[in-house]
Amino acid sequence: MLERLGVTREHIFHQKAPAADVMVLVWEGVDQEQAAEGMGELIKKPQSEHERYLVSHVVRELHGIDPTAAPPPQIEKIATVETQRVAT
């Protein structure tokens, strides 16, 4: 699935919070618009048992998203922050 979406690396973080635990995924190698389009296609046409599981369980049960519903509103990039290392 990650390769199909163009992801070259996935970082998975777990954050404990008073209300609920949160898992944060950070994908490298693909921009957000590409990832959103790719996920939309994956949800419409899963190609493997793993992708079918993602659609039936993860998307529907964990995230509460109806895979047959209209797509969500587009995301809007607010900022990009880049840093440079300065040699000392």
PDB file of N, CA, C and O in Angstrom:
ATOM      1  N   MET A   1       0.812  -1.182   0.000  1.00  0.00           N
ATOM      2  CA  MET A   1       0.000   0.000   0.000  1.00  0.00           C
ATOM      3  C   MET A   1       0.862   1.256   0.000  1.00  0.00           C
ATOM      4  O   MET A   1       0.622   2.169  -0.790  1.00  0.00           O
ATOM      5  N   LEU A   2       1.859   1.313   0.871  1.00  0.00           N
ATOM      6  CA  LEU A   2       2.705   2.509   0.931  1.00  0.00           C
ATOM      7  C   LEU A   2       3.415   2.740  -0.394  1.00  0.00           C
ATOM      8  O   LEU A   2       3.500   3.870  -0.873  1.00  0.00           O
ATOM      9  N   GLU A   3       3.918   1.677  -0.977  1.00  0.00           N
ATOM     10  CA  GLU A   3       4.605   1.810  -2.268  1.00  0.00           C
ATOM     11  C   GLU A   3       3.631   2.298  -3.339  1.00  0.00           C
ATOM     12  O   GLU A   3       3.983   3.138  -4.167  1.00  0.00           O
ATOM     13  N   ARG A   4       2.419   1.776  -3.321  1.00  0.00           N
ATOM     14  CA  ARG A   4       1.392   2.202  -4.287  1.00  0.00           C
ATOM     15  C   ARG A   4       1.108   3.695  -4.170  1.00  0.00           C
ATOM     16  O   ARG A   4       0.835   4.357  -5.172  1.00  0.00           O
ATOM     17  N   LEU A   5       1.172   4.225  -2.956  1.00  0.00           N
ATOM     18  CA  LEU A   5       0.915   5.649  -2.730  1.00  0.00           C
ATOM     19  C   LEU A   5       2.140   6.518  -2.990  1.00  0.00           C
ATOM     20  O   LEU A   5       2.028   7.744  -3.027  1.00  0.00           O
ATOM     21  N   GLY A   6       3.308   5.902  -3.171  1.00  0.00           N
ATOM     22  CA  GLY A   6       4.526   6.664  -3.406  1.00  0.00           C
ATOM     23  C   GLY A   6       5.288   7.014  -2.142  1.00  0.00           C
ATOM     24  O   GLY A   6       6.218   7.819  -2.179  1.00  0.00           O
ATOM     25  N   VAL A   7       4.901   6.416  -1.026  1.00  0.00           N
ATOM     26  CA  VAL A   7       5.557   6.692   0.257  1.00  0.00           C
ATOM     27  C   VAL A   7       6.885   5.948   0.298  1.00  0.00           C
ATOM     28  O   VAL A   7       6.944   4.750   0.017  1.00  0.00           O
ATOM     29  N   THR A   8       7.952   6.664   0.651  1.00  0.00           N
ATOM     30  CA  THR A   8       9.266   6.033   0.739  1.00  0.00           C
ATOM     31  C   THR A   8       9.630   5.659   2.170  1.00  0.00           C
ATOM     32  O   THR A   8      10.444   4.762   2.390  1.00  0.00           O
ATOM     33  N   ARG A   9       9.035   6.339   3.140  1.00  0.00           N
ATOM     34  CA  ARG A   9       9.307   6.050   4.552  1.00  0.00           C
ATOM     35  C   ARG A   9       8.084   6.459   5.363  1.00  0.00           C
ATOM     36  O   ARG A   9       7.455   7.481   5.089  1.00  0.00           O
ATOM     37  N   GLU A  10       7.755   5.643   6.370  1.00  0.00           N
ATOM     38  CA  GLU A  10       6.643   5.962   7.263  1.00  0.00           C
ATOM     39  C   GLU A  10       7.162   5.994   8.692  1.00  0.00           C
ATOM     40  O   GLU A  10       7.818   5.054   9.140  1.00  0.00           O
ATOM     41  N   HIS A  11       6.873   7.069   9.404  1.00  0.00           N
ATOM     42  CA  HIS A  11       7.204   7.193  10.820  1.00  0.00           C
ATOM     43  C   HIS A  11       5.895   7.051  11.591  1.00  0.00           C
ATOM     44  O   HIS A  11       4.894   7.671  11.231  1.00  0.00           O
ATOM     45  N   ILE A  12       5.895   6.246  12.640  1.00  0.00           N
ATOM     46  CA  ILE A  12       4.685   6.031  13.435  1.00  0.00           C
ATOM     47  C   ILE A  12       4.979   6.457  14.866  1.00  0.00           C
ATOM     48  O   ILE A  12       5.925   5.976  15.491  1.00  0.00           O
ATOM     49  N   PHE A  13       4.152   7.368  15.374  1.00  0.00           N
ATOM     50  CA  PHE A  13       4.311   7.881  16.729  1.00  0.00           C
ATOM     51  C   PHE A  13       3.068   7.551  17.546  1.00  0.00           C
ATOM     52  O   PHE A  13       1.957   7.525  17.018  1.00  0.00           O
ATOM     53  N   HIS A  14       3.262   7.299  18.837  1.00  0.00           N
ATOM     54  CA  HIS A  14       2.153   7.064  19.760  1.00  0.00           C
ATOM     55  C   HIS A  14       2.194   8.163  20.812  1.00  0.00           C
ATOM     56  O   HIS A  14       3.234   8.414  21.421  1.00  0.00           O
ATOM     57  N   GLN A  15       1.059   8.813  21.019  1.00  0.00           N
ATOM     58  CA  GLN A  15       0.973   9.880  22.015  1.00  0.00           C
ATOM     59  C   GLN A  15      -0.155   9.558  22.982  1.00  0.00           C
ATOM     60  O   GLN A  15      -1.306   9.394  22.579  1.00  0.00           O
ATOM     61  N   LYS A  16       0.189   9.469  24.262  1.00  0.00           N
ATOM     62  CA  LYS A  16      -0.829   9.266  25.291  1.00  0.00           C
ATOM     63  C   LYS A  16      -1.418  10.622  25.642  1.00  0.00           C
ATOM     64  O   LYS A  16      -0.691  11.596  25.840  1.00  0.00           O
ATOM     65  N   ALA A  17      -2.731  10.673  25.717  1.00  0.00           N
ATOM     66  CA  ALA A  17      -3.427  11.907  26.067  1.00  0.00           C
ATOM     67  C   ALA A  17      -4.529  11.556  27.059  1.00  0.00           C
ATOM     68  O   ALA A  17      -4.991  10.415  27.088  1.00  0.00           O
ATOM     69  N   PRO A  18      -4.956  12.522  27.875  1.00  0.00           N
ATOM     70  CA  PRO A  18      -5.995  12.228  28.867  1.00  0.00           C
ATOM     71  C   PRO A  18      -7.294  11.691  28.247  1.00  0.00           C
ATOM     72  O   PRO A  18      -7.896  10.765  28.791  1.00  0.00           O
ATOM     73  N   ALA A  19      -7.722  12.252  27.138  1.00  0.00           N
ATOM     74  CA  ALA A  19      -8.996  11.839  26.537  1.00  0.00           C
ATOM     75  C   ALA A  19      -8.868  10.518  25.780  1.00  0.00           C
ATOM     76  O   ALA A  19      -9.762   9.674  25.842  1.00  0.00           O
ATOM     77  N   ALA A  20      -7.761  10.343  25.070  1.00  0.00           N
ATOM     78  CA  ALA A  20      -7.556   9.127  24.274  1.00  0.00           C
ATOM     79  C   ALA A  20      -6.133   9.106  23.749  1.00  0.00           C
ATOM     80  O   ALA A  20      -5.492  10.148  23.609  1.00  0.00           O
ATOM     81  N   ASP A  21      -5.650   7.917  23.462  1.00  0.00           N
ATOM     82  CA  ASP A  21      -4.340   7.804  22.832  1.00  0.00           C
ATOM     83  C   ASP A  21      -4.470   8.149  21.353  1.00  0.00           C
ATOM     84  O   ASP A  21      -5.518   7.946  20.739  1.00  0.00           O
ATOM     85  N   VAL A  22      -3.379   8.677  20.795  1.00  0.00           N
ATOM     86  CA  VAL A  22      -3.375   9.096  19.399  1.00  0.00           C
ATOM     87  C   VAL A  22      -2.177   8.457  18.702  1.00  0.00           C
ATOM     88  O   VAL A  22      -1.084   8.400  19.264  1.00  0.00           O
ATOM     89  N   MET A  23      -2.385   7.982  17.485  1.00  0.00           N
ATOM     90  CA  MET A  23      -1.282   7.516  16.663  1.00  0.00           C
ATOM     91  C   MET A  23      -1.115   8.518  15.531  1.00  0.00           C
ATOM     92  O   MET A  23      -2.084   8.886  14.867  1.00  0.00           O
ATOM     93  N   VAL A  24       0.114   8.954  15.317  1.00  0.00           N
ATOM     94  CA  VAL A  24       0.414   9.924  14.265  1.00  0.00           C
ATOM     95  C   VAL A  24       1.327   9.240  13.253  1.00  0.00           C
ATOM     96  O   VAL A  24       2.361   8.677  13.612  1.00  0.00           O
ATOM     97  N   LEU A  25       0.931   9.298  11.989  1.00  0.00           N
ATOM     98  CA  LEU A  25       1.744   8.757  10.905  1.00  0.00           C
ATOM     99  C   LEU A  25       2.302   9.910  10.096  1.00  0.00           C
ATOM    100  O   LEU A  25       1.577  10.846   9.757  1.00  0.00           O
ATOM    101  N   VAL A  26       3.587   9.847   9.787  1.00  0.00           N
ATOM    102  CA  VAL A  26       4.223  10.848   8.929  1.00  0.00           C
ATOM    103  C   VAL A  26       4.816  10.097   7.746  1.00  0.00           C
ATOM    104  O   VAL A  26       5.634   9.192   7.908  1.00  0.00           O
ATOM    105  N   TRP A  27       4.385  10.494   6.552  1.00  0.00           N
ATOM    106  CA  TRP A  27       4.868   9.852   5.334  1.00  0.00           C
ATOM    107  C   TRP A  27       5.868  10.738   4.627  1.00  0.00           C
ATOM    108  O   TRP A  27       5.665  11.946   4.500  1.00  0.00           O
ATOM    109  N   GLU A  28       6.958  10.130   4.162  1.00  0.00           N
ATOM    110  CA  GLU A  28       7.951  10.827   3.353  1.00  0.00           C
ATOM    111  C   GLU A  28       7.831  10.345   1.912  1.00  0.00           C
ATOM    112  O   GLU A  28       7.394   9.224   1.651  1.00  0.00           O
ATOM    113  N   GLY A  29       8.227  11.208   0.984  1.00  0.00           N
ATOM    114  CA  GLY A  29       8.308  10.826  -0.418  1.00  0.00           C
ATOM    115  C   GLY A  29       7.074  11.127  -1.236  1.00  0.00           C
ATOM    116  O   GLY A  29       7.069  10.887  -2.443  1.00  0.00           O
ATOM    117  N   VAL A  30       6.027  11.646  -0.618  1.00  0.00           N
ATOM    118  CA  VAL A  30       4.792  11.937  -1.338  1.00  0.00           C
ATOM    119  C   VAL A  30       4.196  13.211  -0.742  1.00  0.00           C
ATOM    120  O   VAL A  30       4.202  13.391   0.476  1.00  0.00           O
ATOM    121  N   ASP A  31       3.679  14.095  -1.603  1.00  0.00           N
ATOM    122  CA  ASP A  31       3.071  15.300  -1.035  1.00  0.00           C
ATOM    123  C   ASP A  31       1.632  15.001  -0.614  1.00  0.00           C
ATOM    124  O   ASP A  31       1.061  13.982  -1.003  1.00  0.00           O
ATOM    125  N   GLN A  32       1.060  15.887   0.174  1.00  0.00           N
ATOM    126  CA  GLN A  32      -0.255  15.654   0.765  1.00  0.00           C
ATOM    127  C   GLN A  32      -1.353  15.467  -0.283  1.00  0.00           C
ATOM    128  O   GLN A  32      -2.230  14.618  -0.119  1.00  0.00           O
ATOM    129  N   GLU A  33      -1.308  16.246  -1.345  1.00  0.00           N
ATOM    130  CA  GLU A  33      -2.334  16.105  -2.383  1.00  0.00           C
ATOM    131  C   GLU A  33      -2.234  14.750  -3.071  1.00  0.00           C
ATOM    132  O   GLU A  33      -3.249  14.108  -3.342  1.00  0.00           O
ATOM    133  N   GLN A  34      -1.004  14.317  -3.353  1.00  0.00           N
ATOM    134  CA  GLN A  34      -0.811  12.995  -3.954  1.00  0.00           C
ATOM    135  C   GLN A  34      -1.318  11.908  -3.014  1.00  0.00           C
ATOM    136  O   GLN A  34      -1.980  10.965  -3.447  1.00  0.00           O
ATOM    137  N   ALA A  35      -1.007  12.041  -1.732  1.00  0.00           N
ATOM    138  CA  ALA A  35      -1.430  11.042  -0.752  1.00  0.00           C
ATOM    139  C   ALA A  35      -2.950  10.981  -0.669  1.00  0.00           C
ATOM    140  O   ALA A  35      -3.527   9.894  -0.626  1.00  0.00           O
ATOM    141  N   ALA A  36      -3.601  12.143  -0.647  1.00  0.00           N
ATOM    142  CA  ALA A  36      -5.065  12.180  -0.567  1.00  0.00           C
ATOM    143  C   ALA A  36      -5.694  11.534  -1.802  1.00  0.00           C
ATOM    144  O   ALA A  36      -6.635  10.749  -1.684  1.00  0.00           O
ATOM    145  N   GLU A  37      -5.174  11.864  -2.980  1.00  0.00           N
ATOM    146  CA  GLU A  37      -5.690  11.257  -4.213  1.00  0.00           C
ATOM    147  C   GLU A  37      -5.459   9.749  -4.212  1.00  0.00           C
ATOM    148  O   GLU A  37      -6.338   8.972  -4.584  1.00  0.00           O
ATOM    149  N   GLY A  38      -4.273   9.354  -3.791  1.00  0.00           N
ATOM    150  CA  GLY A  38      -3.946   7.926  -3.743  1.00  0.00           C
ATOM    151  C   GLY A  38      -4.823   7.162  -2.769  1.00  0.00           C
ATOM    152  O   GLY A  38      -5.261   6.051  -3.068  1.00  0.00           O
ATOM    153  N   MET A  39      -5.083   7.749  -1.602  1.00  0.00           N
ATOM    154  CA  MET A  39      -5.955   7.095  -0.626  1.00  0.00           C
ATOM    155  C   MET A  39      -7.375   6.998  -1.161  1.00  0.00           C
ATOM    156  O   MET A  39      -8.048   5.988  -0.955  1.00  0.00           O
ATOM    157  N   GLY A  40      -7.836   8.040  -1.848  1.00  0.00           N
ATOM    158  CA  GLY A  40      -9.165   7.995  -2.447  1.00  0.00           C
ATOM    159  C   GLY A  40      -9.287   6.849  -3.437  1.00  0.00           C
ATOM    160  O   GLY A  40     -10.284   6.128  -3.446  1.00  0.00           O
ATOM    161  N   GLU A  41      -8.270   6.688  -4.265  1.00  0.00           N
ATOM    162  CA  GLU A  41      -8.257   5.598  -5.248  1.00  0.00           C
ATOM    163  C   GLU A  41      -8.176   4.243  -4.549  1.00  0.00           C
ATOM    164  O   GLU A  41      -8.853   3.293  -4.941  1.00  0.00           O
ATOM    165  N   LEU A  42      -7.353   4.162  -3.522  1.00  0.00           N
ATOM    166  CA  LEU A  42      -7.210   2.915  -2.775  1.00  0.00           C
ATOM    167  C   LEU A  42      -8.538   2.521  -2.126  1.00  0.00           C
ATOM    168  O   LEU A  42      -8.904   1.346  -2.125  1.00  0.00           O
ATOM    169  N   ILE A  43      -9.257   3.501  -1.575  1.00  0.00           N
ATOM    170  CA  ILE A  43     -10.545   3.223  -0.936  1.00  0.00           C
ATOM    171  C   ILE A  43     -11.568   2.755  -1.969  1.00  0.00           C
ATOM    172  O   ILE A  43     -12.365   1.857  -1.696  1.00  0.00           O
ATOM    173  N   LYS A  44     -11.544   3.361  -3.151  1.00  0.00           N
ATOM    174  CA  LYS A  44     -12.489   2.970  -4.210  1.00  0.00           C
ATOM    175  C   LYS A  44     -12.165   1.599  -4.789  1.00  0.00           C
ATOM    176  O   LYS A  44     -13.063   0.808  -5.077  1.00  0.00           O
ATOM    177  N   LYS A  45     -10.858   1.322  -4.960  1.00  0.00           N
ATOM    178  CA  LYS A  45     -10.448   0.091  -5.645  1.00  0.00           C
ATOM    179  C   LYS A  45      -9.287  -0.585  -4.916  1.00  0.00           C
ATOM    180  O   LYS A  45      -8.162  -0.575  -5.416  1.00  0.00           O
ATOM    181  N   PRO A  46      -9.538  -1.170  -3.749  1.00  0.00           N
ATOM    182  CA  PRO A  46      -8.447  -1.867  -3.052  1.00  0.00           C
ATOM    183  C   PRO A  46      -7.937  -3.031  -3.904  1.00  0.00           C
ATOM    184  O   PRO A  46      -8.725  -3.745  -4.524  1.00  0.00           O
ATOM    185  N   GLN A  47      -6.609  -3.218  -3.931  1.00  0.00           N
ATOM    186  CA  GLN A  47      -6.014  -4.221  -4.820  1.00  0.00           C
ATOM    187  C   GLN A  47      -5.412  -5.414  -4.096  1.00  0.00           C
ATOM    188  O   GLN A  47      -4.925  -6.344  -4.740  1.00  0.00           O
ATOM    189  N   SER A  48      -5.436  -5.405  -2.785  1.00  0.00           N
ATOM    190  CA  SER A  48      -4.862  -6.530  -2.043  1.00  0.00           C
ATOM    191  C   SER A  48      -5.718  -6.795  -0.810  1.00  0.00           C
ATOM    192  O   SER A  48      -6.580  -5.996  -0.445  1.00  0.00           O
ATOM    193  N   GLU A  49      -5.461  -7.920  -0.188  1.00  0.00           N
ATOM    194  CA  GLU A  49      -6.183  -8.258   1.044  1.00  0.00           C
ATOM    195  C   GLU A  49      -5.919  -7.202   2.117  1.00  0.00           C
ATOM    196  O   GLU A  49      -6.825  -6.837   2.866  1.00  0.00           O
ATOM    197  N   HIS A  50      -4.683  -6.713   2.192  1.00  0.00           N
ATOM    198  CA  HIS A  50      -4.334  -5.671   3.170  1.00  0.00           C
ATOM    199  C   HIS A  50      -5.122  -4.388   2.897  1.00  0.00           C
ATOM    200  O   HIS A  50      -5.646  -3.775   3.827  1.00  0.00           O
ATOM    201  N   GLU A  51      -5.207  -3.985   1.647  1.00  0.00           N
ATOM    202  CA  GLU A  51      -5.956  -2.771   1.304  1.00  0.00           C
ATOM    203  C   GLU A  51      -7.451  -2.952   1.583  1.00  0.00           C
ATOM    204  O   GLU A  51      -8.111  -2.016   2.034  1.00  0.00           O
ATOM    205  N   ARG A  52      -7.991  -4.146   1.321  1.00  0.00           N
ATOM    206  CA  ARG A  52      -9.404  -4.397   1.637  1.00  0.00           C
ATOM    207  C   ARG A  52      -9.633  -4.311   3.144  1.00  0.00           C
ATOM    208  O   ARG A  52     -10.663  -3.802   3.585  1.00  0.00           O
ATOM    209  N   TYR A  53      -8.676  -4.808   3.939  1.00  0.00           N
ATOM    210  CA  TYR A  53      -8.766  -4.700   5.398  1.00  0.00           C
ATOM    211  C   TYR A  53      -8.736  -3.226   5.822  1.00  0.00           C
ATOM    212  O   TYR A  53      -9.508  -2.813   6.687  1.00  0.00           O
ATOM    213  N   LEU A  54      -7.855  -2.446   5.221  1.00  0.00           N
ATOM    214  CA  LEU A  54      -7.786  -1.020   5.554  1.00  0.00           C
ATOM    215  C   LEU A  54      -9.123  -0.338   5.301  1.00  0.00           C
ATOM    216  O   LEU A  54      -9.595   0.444   6.128  1.00  0.00           O
ATOM    217  N   VAL A  55      -9.732  -0.634   4.159  1.00  0.00           N
ATOM    218  CA  VAL A  55     -11.010  -0.003   3.810  1.00  0.00           C
ATOM    219  C   VAL A  55     -12.121  -0.476   4.744  1.00  0.00           C
ATOM    220  O   VAL A  55     -12.897   0.337   5.246  1.00  0.00           O
ATOM    221  N   SER A  56     -12.202  -1.785   4.979  1.00  0.00           N
ATOM    222  CA  SER A  56     -13.322  -2.320   5.758  1.00  0.00           C
ATOM    223  C   SER A  56     -13.177  -2.081   7.251  1.00  0.00           C
ATOM    224  O   SER A  56     -14.177  -1.876   7.939  1.00  0.00           O
ATOM    225  N   HIS A  57     -11.963  -2.101   7.762  1.00  0.00           N
ATOM    226  CA  HIS A  57     -11.788  -1.972   9.212  1.00  0.00           C
ATOM    227  C   HIS A  57     -11.192  -0.628   9.628  1.00  0.00           C
ATOM    228  O   HIS A  57     -11.803   0.109  10.401  1.00  0.00           O
ATOM    229  N   VAL A  58     -10.021  -0.312   9.127  1.00  0.00           N
ATOM    230  CA  VAL A  58      -9.326   0.899   9.584  1.00  0.00           C
ATOM    231  C   VAL A  58     -10.101   2.157   9.199  1.00  0.00           C
ATOM    232  O   VAL A  58     -10.396   2.992  10.054  1.00  0.00           O
ATOM    233  N   VAL A  59     -10.427   2.291   7.927  1.00  0.00           N
ATOM    234  CA  VAL A  59     -11.132   3.494   7.468  1.00  0.00           C
ATOM    235  C   VAL A  59     -12.530   3.566   8.083  1.00  0.00           C
ATOM    236  O   VAL A  59     -12.928   4.597   8.625  1.00  0.00           O
ATOM    237  N   ARG A  60     -13.261   2.469   7.992  1.00  0.00           N
ATOM    238  CA  ARG A  60     -14.659   2.469   8.431  1.00  0.00           C
ATOM    239  C   ARG A  60     -14.785   2.397   9.956  1.00  0.00           C
ATOM    240  O   ARG A  60     -15.470   3.226  10.555  1.00  0.00           O
ATOM    241  N   GLU A  61     -14.141   1.428  10.581  1.00  0.00           N
ATOM    242  CA  GLU A  61     -14.342   1.189  12.013  1.00  0.00           C
ATOM    243  C   GLU A  61     -13.514   2.107  12.911  1.00  0.00           C
ATOM    244  O   GLU A  61     -14.040   2.672  13.870  1.00  0.00           O
ATOM    245  N   LEU A  62     -12.241   2.259  12.612  1.00  0.00           N
ATOM    246  CA  LEU A  62     -11.380   3.075  13.482  1.00  0.00           C
ATOM    247  C   LEU A  62     -11.559   4.566  13.248  1.00  0.00           C
ATOM    248  O   LEU A  62     -11.611   5.347  14.198  1.00  0.00           O
ATOM    249  N   HIS A  63     -11.653   4.964  11.974  1.00  0.00           N
ATOM    250  CA  HIS A  63     -11.774   6.389  11.665  1.00  0.00           C
ATOM    251  C   HIS A  63     -13.219   6.843  11.518  1.00  0.00           C
ATOM    252  O   HIS A  63     -13.486   8.045  11.501  1.00  0.00           O
ATOM    253  N   GLY A  64     -14.161   5.902  11.412  1.00  0.00           N
ATOM    254  CA  GLY A  64     -15.566   6.259  11.286  1.00  0.00           C
ATOM    255  C   GLY A  64     -15.918   6.914   9.963  1.00  0.00           C
ATOM    256  O   GLY A  64     -16.858   7.704   9.885  1.00  0.00           O
ATOM    257  N   ILE A  65     -15.158   6.582   8.917  1.00  0.00           N
ATOM    258  CA  ILE A  65     -15.379   7.174   7.596  1.00  0.00           C
ATOM    259  C   ILE A  65     -16.159   6.187   6.737  1.00  0.00           C
ATOM    260  O   ILE A  65     -15.816   5.007   6.661  1.00  0.00           O
ATOM    261  N   ASP A  66     -17.201   6.677   6.096  1.00  0.00           N
ATOM    262  CA  ASP A  66     -17.971   5.856   5.168  1.00  0.00           C
ATOM    263  C   ASP A  66     -17.272   5.894   3.813  1.00  0.00           C
ATOM    264  O   ASP A  66     -17.270   6.934   3.154  1.00  0.00           O
ATOM    265  N   PRO A  67     -16.675   4.777   3.384  1.00  0.00           N
ATOM    266  CA  PRO A  67     -15.942   4.776   2.114  1.00  0.00           C
ATOM    267  C   PRO A  67     -16.805   5.087   0.896  1.00  0.00           C
ATOM    268  O   PRO A  67     -16.273   5.418  -0.164  1.00  0.00           O
ATOM    269  N   THR A  68     -18.126   4.988   1.026  1.00  0.00           N
ATOM    270  CA  THR A  68     -19.003   5.275  -0.108  1.00  0.00           C
ATOM    271  C   THR A  68     -19.468   6.727  -0.128  1.00  0.00           C
ATOM    272  O   THR A  68     -20.142   7.145  -1.068  1.00  0.00           O
ATOM    273  N   ALA A  69     -19.116   7.496   0.895  1.00  0.00           N
ATOM    274  CA  ALA A  69     -19.534   8.903   0.973  1.00  0.00           C
ATOM    275  C   ALA A  69     -18.705   9.761   0.020  1.00  0.00           C
ATOM    276  O   ALA A  69     -17.676   9.328  -0.499  1.00  0.00           O
ATOM    277  N   ALA A  70     -19.173  10.972  -0.194  1.00  0.00           N
ATOM    278  CA  ALA A  70     -18.429  11.939  -1.015  1.00  0.00           C
ATOM    279  C   ALA A  70     -17.080  12.224  -0.357  1.00  0.00           C
ATOM    280  O   ALA A  70     -16.940  12.074   0.857  1.00  0.00           O
ATOM    281  N   PRO A  71     -16.090  12.631  -1.147  1.00  0.00           N
ATOM    282  CA  PRO A  71     -14.775  12.923  -0.563  1.00  0.00           C
ATOM    283  C   PRO A  71     -14.847  14.106   0.400  1.00  0.00           C
ATOM    284  O   PRO A  71     -15.718  14.967   0.275  1.00  0.00           O
ATOM    285  N   PRO A  72     -13.918  14.140   1.367  1.00  0.00           N
ATOM    286  CA  PRO A  72     -13.891  15.260   2.311  1.00  0.00           C
ATOM    287  C   PRO A  72     -13.421  16.532   1.614  1.00  0.00           C
ATOM    288  O   PRO A  72     -12.913  16.473   0.495  1.00  0.00           O
ATOM    289  N   PRO A  73     -13.586  17.684   2.270  1.00  0.00           N
ATOM    290  CA  PRO A  73     -13.087  18.933   1.683  1.00  0.00           C
ATOM    291  C   PRO A  73     -11.580  18.850   1.465  1.00  0.00           C
ATOM    292  O   PRO A  73     -10.877  18.128   2.173  1.00  0.00           O
ATOM    293  N   GLN A  74     -11.095  19.598   0.480  1.00  0.00           N
ATOM    294  CA  GLN A  74      -9.658  19.606   0.214  1.00  0.00           C
ATOM    295  C   GLN A  74      -8.917  20.272   1.362  1.00  0.00           C
ATOM    296  O   GLN A  74      -9.431  21.172   2.026  1.00  0.00           O
ATOM    297  N   ILE A  75      -7.693  19.800   1.574  1.00  0.00           N
ATOM    298  CA  ILE A  75      -6.863  20.420   2.601  1.00  0.00           C
ATOM    299  C   ILE A  75      -6.236  21.690   2.035  1.00  0.00           C
ATOM    300  O   ILE A  75      -6.049  21.821   0.826  1.00  0.00           O
ATOM    301  N   GLU A  76      -5.919  22.607   2.918  1.00  0.00           N
ATOM    302  CA  GLU A  76      -5.277  23.856   2.511  1.00  0.00           C
ATOM    303  C   GLU A  76      -3.953  23.974   3.246  1.00  0.00           C
ATOM    304  O   GLU A  76      -3.908  23.960   4.476  1.00  0.00           O
ATOM    305  N   LYS A  77      -2.874  24.090   2.479  1.00  0.00           N
ATOM    306  CA  LYS A  77      -1.559  24.251   3.101  1.00  0.00           C
ATOM    307  C   LYS A  77      -1.469  25.647   3.688  1.00  0.00           C
ATOM    308  O   LYS A  77      -1.748  26.638   3.014  1.00  0.00           O
ATOM    309  N   ILE A  78      -1.079  25.714   4.940  1.00  0.00           N
ATOM    310  CA  ILE A  78      -0.938  26.987   5.634  1.00  0.00           C
ATOM    311  C   ILE A  78       0.501  27.498   5.523  1.00  0.00           C
ATOM    312  O   ILE A  78       0.722  28.690   5.307  1.00  0.00           O
ATOM    313  N   ALA A  79       1.469  26.606   5.669  1.00  0.00           N
ATOM    314  CA  ALA A  79       2.863  27.044   5.633  1.00  0.00           C
ATOM    315  C   ALA A  79       3.776  25.852   5.375  1.00  0.00           C
ATOM    316  O   ALA A  79       3.406  24.699   5.600  1.00  0.00           O
ATOM    317  N   THR A  80       4.956  26.156   4.906  1.00  0.00           N
ATOM    318  CA  THR A  80       6.041  25.190   4.806  1.00  0.00           C
ATOM    319  C   THR A  80       7.219  25.787   5.553  1.00  0.00           C
ATOM    320  O   THR A  80       7.607  26.929   5.305  1.00  0.00           O
ATOM    321  N   VAL A  81       7.783  25.022   6.460  1.00  0.00           N
ATOM    322  CA  VAL A  81       8.914  25.505   7.247  1.00  0.00           C
ATOM    323  C   VAL A  81      10.126  24.660   6.884  1.00  0.00           C
ATOM    324  O   VAL A  81      10.099  23.435   7.002  1.00  0.00           O
ATOM    325  N   GLU A  82      11.174  25.317   6.448  1.00  0.00           N
ATOM    326  CA  GLU A  82      12.416  24.633   6.119  1.00  0.00           C
ATOM    327  C   GLU A  82      13.532  25.224   6.964  1.00  0.00           C
ATOM    328  O   GLU A  82      13.513  26.407   7.304  1.00  0.00           O
ATOM    329  N   THR A  83      14.490  24.397   7.294  1.00  0.00           N
ATOM    330  CA  THR A  83      15.633  24.873   8.069  1.00  0.00           C
ATOM    331  C   THR A  83      16.912  24.545   7.322  1.00  0.00           C
ATOM    332  O   THR A  83      16.949  23.635   6.494  1.00  0.00           O
ATOM    333  N   GLN A  84      17.945  25.290   7.620  1.00  0.00           N
ATOM    334  CA  GLN A  84      19.269  25.014   7.069  1.00  0.00           C
ATOM    335  C   GLN A  84      20.222  24.859   8.230  1.00  0.00           C
ATOM    336  O   GLN A  84      20.168  25.605   9.208  1.00  0.00           O
ATOM    337  N   ARG A  85      21.082  23.895   8.108  1.00  0.00           N
ATOM    338  CA  ARG A  85      22.119  23.742   9.126  1.00  0.00           C
ATOM    339  C   ARG A  85      23.284  24.647   8.755  1.00  0.00           C
ATOM    340  O   ARG A  85      23.721  24.689   7.604  1.00  0.00           O
ATOM    341  N   VAL A  86      23.762  25.349   9.725  1.00  0.00           N
ATOM    342  CA  VAL A  86      24.888  26.252   9.509  1.00  0.00           C
ATOM    343  C   VAL A  86      26.136  25.589  10.079  1.00  0.00           C
ATOM    344  O   VAL A  86      26.150  25.171  11.237  1.00  0.00           O
ATOM    345  N   ALA A  87      27.173  25.495   9.268  1.00  0.00           N
ATOM    346  CA  ALA A  87      28.426  24.901   9.731  1.00  0.00           C
ATOM    347  C   ALA A  87      29.034  25.777  10.812  1.00  0.00           C
ATOM    348  O   ALA A  87      29.050  27.002  10.699  1.00  0.00           O
ATOM    349  N   THR A  88      29.531  25.138  11.857  1.00  0.00           N
ATOM    350  CA  THR A  88      30.170  25.907  12.948  1.00  0.00           C
ATOM    351  C   THR A  88      31.644  25.687  12.974  1.00  0.00           C
ATOM    352  O   THR A  88      32.337  26.252  13.821  1.00  0.00           O
TER     353      THR A  88
END
